[in-house]
């Protein structure tokens, strides 16, 4: 049985690209801004924005976002992720265009997650 020289095809790893990026540069090297949606109950949802640079005032950005999109929100301090902006409703596309127009983040550095 050890005489056989058979190579098995390796399984496809969907996270290989993400792991390769993280391994060489360390956490936060690309400085992506992640815009995600979290489902609450029923049709209710939250939009979270994470990964903004530390020099920006999160409260001022939140104030402008709330006024622009007529929704409520808050800044949450997470032990792993740092400060995260939470907005009511599905505001993913709105937040992405707002961040680009305000010059806070470049379009290619914004990742929109969710269904």
Number of C-alpha atoms within 10 A of each C-alpha: 4 5 5 6 7 7 6 6 6 6 6 7 8 8 8 10 9 9 11 10 13 14 9 9 10 9 10 10 10 11 13 18 23 18 22 19 21 16 13 10 7 6 8 11 16 18 21 25 23 16 18 21 13 9 6 10 10 17 12 10 17 18 13 12 21 16 11 12 15 10 12 14 18 16 16 14 11 9 7 6 10 12 17 18 22 21 24 19 20 18 20 22 10 12 21 21 15 18 18 15 12 10 10 15 20 15 15 9 13 21 14 16 13 10 5
